[in-house]
Amino acid sequence: TEKRFGLELAYERDKQAYSRLAAVAGNDPTAQEWRVRAALSQQNWHEVLNGLDALNDELKQSEKWQYWRARALAATGKIEDSSLLLDRLAKQRSFYGFLSANRLQREIELSHRAITVLNEDIDALQVDVQFKAVSELLAIDRRNEAVRQWWHATADMDKQRLILAAKLAQRWQWPSMAIFTIAKANVWDDMNLRFPLAFHPEIQNAANQQQLDPALIFGLIRQESAFDEFAGSSAGAIGLLQLKPSTAKQIANELNEPWTNDFNLLLPEVNIKYASRYFKKLLDRYNGHYALALAAYNAGPNRVKNWLPKTDALPADIWIETIPYKETRSYVASVIMYALIYQKRLSTNNLKISDLLADVRPQ
């Protein structure tokens, strides 16, 4: 019961949260982490360090809490120790790695290493009976069966064969399957496979219409569906950007366009066009604040309203870290990270971390 009280106070960024959670944290990882977040929300950096010291050994070594240790060290005057820690983190391809690089005023590092395989090896896999079955199912538009057949065909593959399968999916212009398959192989450094530029014309067109950076739309799609245009959710969201039909109808009305079939959202050009406009509306609602718009896209504007600071502004990294919903915390961090990766993939430099992470102010 005391833990629950402490958590609810922490969600509200109440000053009493830290002491309540400190009293019950013990070996409870959730209470331990929210004790740190409670200190972060008050920007009490000495208590942040105390809370970090009380984390279990596994949590202490995570990039997330290492980043916050570096932030706390800098805020308490231990600049050299902070810089050494940030220097190590900045080499990582992650949200906290990118934040660390920004604090050191460095470019982010992607550490891209392209996978090299022989075309004849991909050719041989393509004519394997299991993958011929996948190809035929795709050809007759039996996609769900093709997906099941793909996972059946790859179920017992070793790492090298999974890499070949991922490259085959890339050849077939099946980006979602390439992403999922290369992840199954535990290969993380080929940016072309993991962050494809699929649907680029549709994304660029929507970006131009809505005055959005295409890297941001790419990042949203990578998080929402991993480029599976047929993705669906239990909440009824559909397509590349997981837009609900009710939202799409509202956008259609604004554009004076007819809306006759919810499954039009499975068409990439429709999904990207309507979802991009919806995201731009959220961005305008929050005066161009990307983190708030992303949180609203995931959790809804009403929840974001409840999460805004009541009095003083908060640095955006602290605001994101203290979002009560784990899913939304992860979502906002992931889309920002993916957008920065896609900016590198597109060889552009319009998005700055400082722009993506402006201070969050009361409204």
N, C-alpha and C positions, 0 to 999 in steps of 0.2 A: 504493500500500500504506500509506504514511504517513497519507494522508487517511482511509483506511478505519479505521485504528487510532484516529485522532482522533475520528471520528464515533462509533465504538463506545464510546469513553471518554465522549463527550458524552452519549450515550444513557443511560449509567449515572450521569451527573452526577459523574464523577470529576474531581478537582482538576487532573489532568494534561491534561485535554482542551484547555483554552485554549491552552497553549503548543504542543501538538502541532499543533493546527489553524492557529495563527498562523504556524507554519513553512511550511505548504503552501498557505495560503489563496490567495495570488496573485490571479489574476483569476477564480477559481472561485467562483461565487455560492453554491453549497451549502456549501462550506467557510467562506466569509465569514460566512454567516448562522449557521452552527452555532458558529463562534467566538464570536459575540455571545451565543448561547444558553448556551454553556459558562460564560461570565462571569456571565450572569444566574443560572444555577443555583447559583453560589457567592455571589451578591449582591455581587460585586466591581464596584462601579459605575465605578471608574476604568478597569478593563479593558473594561467595557461601552462606555464612551465611545470608547476606543481602537479597539475592534472596529467600532463604528458609523462611525467616521471612515475605516476601511479598506474599507467597502462601496463597491460601484460606484455611480455617480451615480443610476441608476434606483432601486436599492434604497434609497438614502438618502432619497429623496423619498416612499417609500411610507408610508401612515398607520401601519402596524405599527411600523416602525423609528423614525418620528418620535415615536410614543408612548413608545417605550423610551428615546429620547433625553431626552424630557421627564422621565421617571422618574429617569434617571441624573443629570440636571442638578439635580433637587430633592435627590437623595440626596447630592450633592457640594456642597450649599450654594448653588447658583445658582438660588435660588427665583424671582427675577423672570424670568429667561430661561425657566425651566420653565413658569411660569404663562402667559407669552405664547404658548408653543407649545401648551400644553393648551387655551388659549382658542380658538385656530384649529382644533384638532382637534375640539373639543367641538361644533362646528357641523355635523359630519358625521354622517350616519345610518349608523353602522357600529359594529362591536364596539369598536374602539379609540376611536371618537368617543364612545360611551356611557361607556367607562371614563374618558375624559378629563373628561367632564361630571361624573361621580361624584367625581373627585378635586377638582374645583372646587366641589363641592356644589351642582350645578345640575341642573335637570330635563333629561332628554334631549330632543333636537329631532328631530321626524319630518319637518318641512318638507313636509307633505302638500299636494299641489296636484291637485285633482280634475280629471279630463279631462271636458270638456264637448263633447258631440256632439249633433246633432239626431236625434230619434227616427225621423224620416222617412228619414234616411240609413241608419240601422240596418235599417229596414224594407226599403229598396231592396236592401241587401246580402243580407238574409234570403231574398228571392225570386230572387236570382241562381241560375242553374241549378247552379253548382258547390256552393253552400251548401244548396240544396234537396236535392242528393244526400246531403250530410252528414246533414241532418235525417232523411231517409228511412232511411239506414243505422242511425242511432241508434234510430229508432222500431222497427226490427225486430231490435234487439239485436246488430247486427254492428259492434261497437265498434272493433275493430282496423281494419276497413276504413274506418270513419268517421274515425278518426284519420289514416289515410293520405290520405283524400280531403281532409281539412282542410288538411293541409300541402301537398298539390297545389294547392288553391285559393288558398292564401296565398303560394305560392312566389315570385311575381314582383310582389307588392304593394309599393307605396311606403309610407312611414311613416304617412300619414294613413289609408290603407285598412287597414293593419294595426291601427291604433287602433280603427277601426270594427269590425274582426273580433274584437278582444279584447272590445269592448263587446257584440257579438253573443253570444260565448261566455258572458259574464256573464249576459245575458238568458236564455240556455238553461240556466242553472245548471250550467255546465261549468267549474268554477273552475280546474282544472289547465290547461285549454286557454287560458283567459283569462290566466293567469300566464305561460305559455310564449309566447303571442302578443304580449303587451305587452312582454315582454323582447326579442323579436325586433325590435320597433319601437324599441328603445333608449329607452323611456320608463320612468322609475324613480320618479316622485314621487306617483303615484296609489296611496295606501295601500289603498283599497277594492278595486282590481283586483289588486294584488300580494299583499295579505294578507287574503283573503276570510274571512268568518265562517261558512263552510260547515260543516254537520254540528254546528251549535252545540248543539241539544238533546242529541244523543248525547254530545258532549264534556262538557257541563255535568253530565249524569247520572253519567258515569264519574268526573269530578272530585269530585263529591259523595260517591260511594261510596268513593273511595280517599283522600279528604282531600288532593287535589292542587289547585293553582291551575289553572283552565282555560286561562289564558294559556300555561302550560307545555306542556299537551297540544297546543294550537294550534301552538306553536313546533316541537314534535316532528314533527307532521304536515307542517307547511310544509317542514321539512328532509327528511323521509324520502320523501315522495311528491308534494309540492306539491298535495295534495288529490285525487290520482288513486286512487280506491278499487280500481282494477284493476291497480295497479303490482305488479311482480314483480322479483326480483333473480336474478342468476346463482347466488347462495347459497341460493335457495329461499325467501327471505322474501317475504311476501305482504301486499298491501293498504295501507291508509292509513298505518299505523305500521310497516310492513315487519316483521311478526312471523313467525318460523319456525313451521311446524305442530308441530314437536316441542315448542317452548316453549308453544304454545297448548294442547297436550294436557296438559302439566304443570299449567297454570293451571286447565283444566277439571277435572282430578282434585281440585285443592285446593278448587274450588267445588262439588264433587260434581255436576258437570254432564256429560252424555254428550258425547263427541266422535266424530262419525260421518263427518265430511267435512271435509278440509283446506280446501276451497274456501269453507267458511263464513267464512273470514277475508276474503273479498271483500265480505262484508256489513259496512257501516260500524259498525253498533251492536255487532257481535261483535268486530270488530278493535279498536275503541276500548276496549271493556270489558276485553278480555283483555290488550292491550298496556299499558293504563294500570295494571292490577294488577301486571304484570311490572315496569314502571318503578318503581312504589311499593315493590316488594320490593327493588329495587336501591337506592333511596333509603334505605330502612330499613337495608340492609346497610352503607351508608356513613354511618350516623348523620345522615341528613338533608343530606349534602353533595351539592349539585346537580351540580357540575362532575364529581365522581367518578362519580356515577350516570349522567350523560350519556356520559362516556367509556366506561363499562362497557356501556351500551346499544349503543354503536357497535362497540367493539372486543372486548368480553367481559371479565368480571371477572378472569380469570387474567392478562390483560395489564395491567390496571389495578393489580393487586397488585404486579407487577414494576416499575411506574412510580412507586410511592409513594416518598417520600424515606426514606432509611435512618435518619437521625439527627434532624436539626432540621426543624421545620416550614418550609414554603415558602408565600409569598403565592400565592394561587390564579392570579393572572394570570401569574406566573412558571412555575408548574407547568403550566398550559395551554400556554404558549409552548415549553416544553421536552419536551412529549410527543413521543416518537420518530416516531410515525406522522403524516405530514402530513394524511391524511384525518381522523384523529381530532382533531387540533388544530383544523382548520377546522370540523369537526362541532360540537364543544363550543362554540366561539365563535359559530357561526351560530345554534344553538338558543337560547343565552342572549340573543343579539341579537333573534331573532324573538320570544321570550317577552316581552321588554321592549316590543317594538313592539305585540304583541297586547294587552298590558296597557293600553296607550294606546287601542287600538281598542275595548277592552271598558270603558274608563273606570273602571278599577280601579287600585289602588295597593298591592296586597298584597306583590308581589315587590320586594325591594330588591336593588340590585347587591351590597351588603355581605352579604346573605343568600346570594345565588347564588354569591358568590366568597369564601367563608370560607377561611382558611388551610388548607392541606393538611398533615396531620400524619402521621408514621409510624404504621403499625399493626402 
